[in-house]
Amino acid sequence: MDLGLKGRRAIVCAASKGLGRGVAEALAAEGVDLVICARGTETLDATAAAIRAATGAQVSAIACDITTPEGRSKVLAACPEPDILVNNAGGPPPGTFAAYTLDDWRKAVEGNMLTPIALIQAVIPAMVRRKFGRIVNITSSSVKHPIAALELSNGARAGLTGAVAALARQVVRHNVTINNVLPGWHDTDRIRTSMGARAATSGKAYEDYIAAALAETPANRMGTPAEFGATCAYLCSAQAGYITGQSLLVDGGAYPGTL
């Protein structure tokens, strides 16, 4: 399917690896020119070069901390009026509710709620004016199914979901959509590191812990960044203009609810 995106421009946050890179690769394959950002210069530049070589897309790499005003200014200077915005950021560290400080909560909200909101505020007026815009917020399956020890992420990401819900329904008449994609376990460095730490805490071998965890997922495997990227690319497509305000689980059936 031709997604109707050739020549569009996109900002993809935290795109040097993992799910962000999967989205960037999927969009570039559809002819989208990219501005990608992440904190680490070396990995980001290597990703940009690989995407250019594979797709021929124009890719600008901006090394910055997108959770800061300075970082957002750099990215928006490189692409002030994107057609597509993909908000993405690593989650806050795990812990226990009693041990979290108010500063921990502030950092979580700043990174996983206020930063996406700031970027949405910056880009949405031009999207409305041009009658095309696609905004995808990569959040977490914990929005639908809260995860113990990840309360900082649970709260901040759920807050973002609620914050944009009404806006998504206000701007869709201008062919601007806002949706959230909620990943479960995907084969990324972050998940592998997290699972390794949990295995060590449990006293189990890493391979045994992974096998037991995946046995609880109906798909019996992790998702891939490429699968995830393709899902996000469709939500950015010309054909997806009637989908807005939704929170789409991409978790291999792990969420046990019917809605």
WOMOWO-V503497 format. One record per residue. N is the residue number from 0. PHI is phi in whole degrees, 0 to 359 (none if undefined). D_LAST is the distance of its C-alpha to the last C-alpha in whole Angstrom. Layout:
N;PHI;D_LAST + N;PHI;D_LAST
This chain:
0;none;28 + 1;280;30 + 2;280;27 + 3;69;30 + 4;246;31 + 5;303;34 + 6;87;36 + 7;287;33 + 8;240;33 + 9;223;31 + 10;255;31 + 11;236;29 + 12;273;29 + 13;50;29 + 14;252;30 + 15;285;33 + 16;200;31 + 17;65;28 + 18;295;24 + 19;299;26 + 20;295;29 + 21;302;27 + 22;292;26 + 23;301;29 + 24;295;30 + 25;294;28 + 26;292;29 + 27;298;32 + 28;296;32 + 29;268;31 + 30;90;34 + 31;274;33 + 32;274;35 + 33;242;34 + 34;243;35 + 35;246;33 + 36;222;34 + 37;189;34 + 38;279;36 + 39;271;38 + 40;296;41 + 41;298;42 + 42;294;38 + 43;297;37 + 44;296;41 + 45;295;40 + 46;295;37 + 47;300;38 + 48;296;41 + 49;294;39 + 50;292;36 + 51;301;40 + 52;296;41 + 53;280;38 + 54;237;37 + 55;80;40 + 56;288;38 + 57;281;39 + 58;228;38 + 59;256;39 + 60;252;38 + 61;243;39 + 62;279;39 + 63;193;38 + 64;259;36 + 65;294;33 + 66;281;32 + 67;252;36 + 68;302;37 + 69;295;40 + 70;296;37 + 71;296;35 + 72;297;38 + 73;297;40 + 74;293;36 + 75;290;37 + 76;293;40 + 77;284;40 + 78;210;37 + 79;289;37 + 80;227;35 + 81;289;33 + 82;276;30 + 83;227;28 + 84;233;27 + 85;246;25 + 86;276;24 + 87;202;24 + 88;199;26 + 89;298;26 + 90;284;25 + 91;293;27 + 92;291;28 + 93;289;27 + 94;179;29 + 95;243;29 + 96;305;28 + 97;295;31 + 98;270;33 + 99;294;31 + 100;265;34 + 101;298;33 + 102;293;34 + 103;300;32 + 104;295;29 + 105;297;31 + 106;295;31 + 107;296;27 + 108;293;26 + 109;298;29 + 110;282;28 + 111;251;24 + 112;230;24 + 113;289;27 + 114;297;28 + 115;301;26 + 116;299;26 + 117;298;30 + 118;292;29 + 119;299;27 + 120;301;30 + 121;287;32 + 122;257;31 + 123;288;29 + 124;300;32 + 125;290;34 + 126;299;31 + 127;298;31 + 128;297;34 + 129;274;34 + 130;64;31 + 131;202;29 + 132;192;27 + 133;227;24 + 134;241;23 + 135;237;20 + 136;258;20 + 137;275;19 + 138;244;18 + 139;193;16 + 140;298;13 + 141;294;15 + 142;296;13 + 143;267;10 + 144;222;12 + 145;308;15 + 146;250;18 + 147;300;21 + 148;78;24 + 149;241;22 + 150;299;22 + 151;299;24 + 152;291;22 + 153;309;18 + 154;289;20 + 155;293;22 + 156;287;19 + 157;295;16 + 158;299;19 + 159;297;20 + 160;302;16 + 161;291;17 + 162;295;20 + 163;260;20 + 164;299;17 + 165;289;20 + 166;301;22 + 167;303;20 + 168;274;20 + 169;276;24 + 170;262;25 + 171;296;23 + 172;295;26 + 173;261;28 + 174;64;26 + 175;242;25 + 176;242;21 + 177;228;19 + 178;225;16 + 179;242;15 + 180;245;15 + 181;250;14 + 182;283;16 + 183;267;16 + 184;287;20 + 185;234;22 + 186;282;25 + 187;233;27 + 188;301;30 + 189;297;28 + 190;293;26 + 191;299;29 + 192;294;31 + 193;298;28 + 194;294;28 + 195;296;31 + 196;294;32 + 197;293;29 + 198;297;31 + 199;297;34 + 200;295;33 + 201;282;32 + 202;84;36 + 203;266;34 + 204;296;35 + 205;305;33 + 206;297;32 + 207;292;32 + 208;294;29 + 209;299;27 + 210;299;27 + 211;294;26 + 212;294;23 + 213;290;22 + 214;296;22 + 215;274;19 + 216;262;17 + 217;307;17 + 218;288;18 + 219;59;21 + 220;196;22 + 221;277;22 + 222;283;21 + 223;250;24 + 224;303;25 + 225;294;25 + 226;299;22 + 227;297;20 + 228;299;23 + 229;295;23 + 230;297;19 + 231;295;20 + 232;299;23 + 233;297;21 + 234;296;19 + 235;270;23 + 236;283;24 + 237;297;26 + 238;285;24 + 239;262;21 + 240;291;22 + 241;256;19 + 242;247;16 + 243;206;16 + 244;70;15 + 245;257;12 + 246;239;11 + 247;263;11 + 248;283;10 + 249;234;14 + 250;220;14 + 251;65;15 + 252;86;12 + 253;294;13 + 254;293;9 + 255;273;9 + 256;279;6 + 257;266;4 + 258;235;0
